[in-house]
Amino acid sequence: MSQTKKTFSIKGMHCASCVLVLERSLKQVEGVMQATVNLATEKATVTYDPEKVTDKKLSSAVSNVGYQALITEEIKTEDDEQKEKQQELRSLRLRVVVSLALGGLILWGGFPGLMKTAPMILQSFWVQLLLATPVQFWAGFSFYRATISALKHRTANMDTLVAIGTTVAYAYSAVVTVLPQLVKSVGIEPMPYFDTGAIIIGLILLGRYFEAKAKAGTSEAIKKLIGLQAKTARVLRDGKEIDIPISEVMIGDIIRVRPGEKIPVDGVITDGESSIDESMITGESMPADKAKGDSVVGATMNKTGTFMFKATKVGSDTMLARIIKLVQEAQGSKAPIQRLADLVSSYFVPVVIMLAILTFAVWYIFGPAPTLLFALLNMVAVLIIACPCAMGLATPTAIMVGTGKGAEHGILIKDAESLEIAHKVKIIIFDKTGTLTEGEPKVTDVIAYGGFTEQDILRYEASLEVGSAHPLAKAIIEETELRKAMPLEPIEKFRSIVGHGISALIQGKSVFAGKEKLMTDNGVDIALAKGDMSRLTGEGKTLSLLAIDGKLAGIVAAADKVKSTAKMAVENLKKIGIESIMITGDNERTANAIAKQVGITRVLAEVLPEEKEAEVRKIQAEGKVVAMVGDGINDAPALAAADIGIAMGSGTDVAIEAADITLINKDLRSVVSAIVLSKKTMRTIKQNLFWAFGYNVVLIPVAMGALYPFFHLLLNPIFASIAMATSSISVVSNSLLLKRKSIV
Amino acid sequence: MSPDKIIVAIASILGVGFTYWFFLGKKEKEVQVSDAVDIIVDGGYTPEAISIAKGKTTKLNFIRRDPTACLEEVVLGDFKIRRQLPLNQKVTIELTPQRSGEFTYSCGMGMYHGKIIVTE
């Protein structure tokens, strides 16, 4: 049986479940042997029997479950979409140029101060009508199209306002040109306003052109992240090294990476060593040295050495794919601060239309002569100046830039709401082990009592701890190996007493290892070790006491190194008015010793893992917004309980799920950066909203003529269109400024 | 007051009343959806309000026919989804709502709105 492999793009995928649905549907096609779908690349790779399977069958298997297969690539690819976008921009630019050029000529021939300098031909109303008509109906066609579509739904938008406003100006001018006597008969000097409509259309289209260009910049971060992915991988298959597309890499594949190459997927080094630049994923600028057994992350850059690694995560499971998904989700979420803007924008356009009608009526009934002209011009100004777009763009553009900037620095923000809450944080609770400290304690002291040797103490402790995931256990086992105190003893009846220690039977003896409380609870006399315990805990060391058959046998002390960035992070948080608290299961003396090193004064010691959540809630009861920083594994409930849970390190799925913010780079200074980013994004949003609301609240009454009774001041509709065109650009540009702001 | 001003006054009151009724007084027709629904994006979303079941995966196939820039994105904020809608292409969004209630979605600028009603 022959076998063919094909890789093709799939449109419409957005989540891990799409992958499963697609794979299942493709595998159901008779003759398909294997189907793998990659979410990050949006591609499917299918191995099949070409005699039984046709492109059409594959295509319908994909479309049956609601997606689109681009097997023959007839349908638009991303490049085509990009080209289409460019084409749209070019068409928009042409309409801007034509409408502003024609509008300029009309203005020259029709504007009171200027018209004397213009050639006679431009002063002709009929010529102005001729020049204005293509602007109104060709360049301005998009406004009419959108208005008609919207009216069918009984909705209205900015295009509706522009269409009504410019049509009123154009229609009045056309009547003046065609039937000047009629206008004269109502006491108005026949004077057209073709320039108004044409220039308004030109300027609003110009605004849209710049807005479209600026908006593309707000989603740059996602494009950059997607662009990080390697295209191919050099995989060892059947003893040969072959280059295959990244979508065909499977878990367990052995992959070679040479100097200067991108690491294609996530995995573990099996051979060789190198220095790897992980800055694109973690934001950490120092390259990391990696050797056999170390994990590597897809899309990071290999710098110096050549190595082989085993793929452990591919497709949508890779760190990059998960980061992309998280950032996309965050950019799709809504910040609570947006609610008011949403509410206002849904009523905005109908209200503006009503205000425009009222403006016409008030000027017509109460205004000075010529009333019809004043009424019309002011109505047009009201319709043109109102800009709901600025309100709609104020929050999402800032959120998109803010979350994107975070991702570039290794700060993954779950949603807009988290970003909004983070700026209010007043207290940050740090978990000690693995967060403030390296989390990899080393044994510093071994003390034996009652005839036991240090080797015995280590051997018993190591025998008990061998199955434990506790960081102290790892340190003890390492030290036991180092001091050659092996072999370990077989154990029976192992019991873990959560937060206190462990017990088991070794050679028929009852052995306990753990904290002081475990000893006292089990009636072990520890008086003899009091002096040593006091000294060691005073030095910030963590102790594991060992009791054999109810008698104290020894102590193993270990110390965990404080992270080099911890002190600076705490100091910087203090500078921005945030109090740091440390929470730990260690006893008070050890905890205080560590806290002192990092500059924390408030310490919650001897807190069992299950009590951390309650402690977080107690601090929240003080009425302040509380963030909890932890590793995301032991701390998941506490992270979830806090107003903002910040998980350190690439961690596990648990971390990303439970945390509101995930810091991939394990650098504590990123906690400060995350808070600063949140503050700056919120400031941008508030500036945007202030500007967008303020703009409409101030200028709509001005356009209605509110200043006329006092200063005889009216807003020329052309100036209204300039203000309107700049208002949404200014909001988007302000959001883009966030990119340049420093958060470190 | 001259007759033309009286006419303008009456016409403007009627105009305001009509605008209010036309834009703000409409009632959306709710469409019950079981597995999938095609939502046409053209001057708004058709159907405008859909009703789907809680906990069940429903596919919303957005097909944009309107080139208006405002409609090129759809944002389902409550479900953390922001998607580009290329013109005349079907974009499928799968939803498995875990909460019941009314959720509005909108275009990227919040001008056009649709509603998803999640029932128990």
Contacts between the chains, C-beta under 8 A, distances in Angstrom:
chain1	res1	chain2	res2	distance
A	11	B	89	6.9
A	11	B	90	8.0
A	11	B	91	7.7
A	12	B	90	6.8
A	12	B	91	5.7
A	12	B	92	4.4
A	14	B	81	7.3
A	14	B	83	7.1
A	14	B	93	6.7
A	14	B	94	7.3
A	15	B	94	6.7
A	17	B	57	7.5
A	17	B	94	6.5
A	17	B	96	8.0
A	18	B	94	6.9
A	66	B	36	6.4
A	66	B	59	4.9
A	66	B	61	6.5
A	66	B	90	8.0
A	66	B	92	4.3
A	66	B	94	7.7
A	67	B	92	6.3
A	68	B	89	7.4
A	68	B	90	6.5
A	75	B	89	7.6
A	76	B	86	6.7
A	76	B	89	7.1
A	81	B	86	5.8
A	84	B	86	7.6
A	84	B	87	7.6
A	88	B	67	7.8
A	142	B	67	7.1
A	142	B	68	7.1
A	145	B	66	7.6
A	145	B	67	7.5
A	145	B	68	7.5
A	146	B	43	6.7
A	146	B	66	6.9
A	146	B	68	4.3
A	146	B	70	7.8
A	148	B	43	7.2
A	149	B	42	5.1
A	149	B	43	2.4
A	149	B	44	7.3
A	149	B	66	5.3
A	149	B	68	7.4
A	150	B	43	4.3
A	150	B	44	6.3
A	150	B	112	7.6
A	151	B	43	7.3
A	152	B	42	7.9
A	152	B	43	5.5
A	152	B	44	7.6
A	153	B	43	5.2
A	153	B	44	3.4
A	153	B	45	7.9
A	153	B	46	7.3
A	153	B	48	6.9
A	153	B	112	7.9
A	154	B	22	5.8
A	154	B	23	6.0
A	154	B	26	4.5
A	155	B	23	6.7
A	155	B	43	7.1
A	155	B	44	5.2
A	155	B	112	6.3
A	155	B	113	7.8
A	156	B	23	5.8
A	157	B	68	7.8
A	157	B	70	6.4
A	157	B	111	4.5
A	157	B	112	6.9
A	158	B	70	7.7
A	158	B	111	7.1
A	159	B	68	6.7
A	208	B	69	6.5
A	211	B	69	8.0
A	212	B	69	6.3
A	328	B	82	7.2
A	329	B	80	4.2
A	329	B	81	7.6
A	330	B	80	7.3
A	331	B	82	5.4
A	332	B	75	6.3
A	332	B	76	7.0
A	332	B	77	7.0
A	332	B	79	7.7
A	332	B	80	4.7
A	332	B	81	4.6
A	332	B	82	3.3
A	332	B	83	7.6
A	333	B	77	5.9
A	333	B	80	4.3
A	334	B	75	7.4
A	334	B	77	3.1
A	334	B	78	7.3
A	338	B	77	7.7
A	338	B	110	7.8
A	341	B	110	6.8
A	342	B	104	7.8
A	342	B	106	7.2
A	342	B	110	5.3
A	345	B	109	7.8
A	345	B	110	4.8
A	345	B	111	6.3
A	346	B	110	7.6
A	346	B	113	6.0
A	347	B	24	6.9
A	349	B	23	7.4
A	349	B	111	7.8
A	350	B	19	5.6
A	350	B	20	6.9
A	350	B	22	7.9
A	350	B	23	3.7
A	350	B	24	5.6
A	353	B	19	5.0
A	353	B	23	7.6
A	354	B	15	7.9
A	354	B	16	4.7
A	354	B	19	5.1
A	354	B	20	6.8
A	357	B	12	5.0
A	357	B	15	4.4
A	357	B	16	5.4
A	357	B	19	6.9
A	358	B	12	6.3
A	358	B	16	6.6
A	360	B	8	7.5
A	360	B	12	6.5
A	361	B	8	5.5
A	361	B	9	6.0
A	361	B	11	7.8
A	361	B	12	3.5
A	364	B	5	6.6
A	364	B	8	4.8
A	365	B	1	7.2
A	365	B	5	4.7
A	365	B	8	6.3
A	365	B	9	6.0
A	388	B	109	7.6
A	388	B	111	6.3
A	389	B	70	7.5
A	389	B	109	5.3
A	389	B	111	7.4
A	391	B	110	7.3
A	392	B	70	8.0
A	392	B	108	7.5
A	392	B	109	3.3
A	392	B	110	3.8
A	392	B	111	5.9
A	393	B	109	5.8
A	396	B	75	7.1
A	396	B	82	7.8
A	396	B	108	6.8
A	396	B	110	8.0
A	415	B	80	5.9
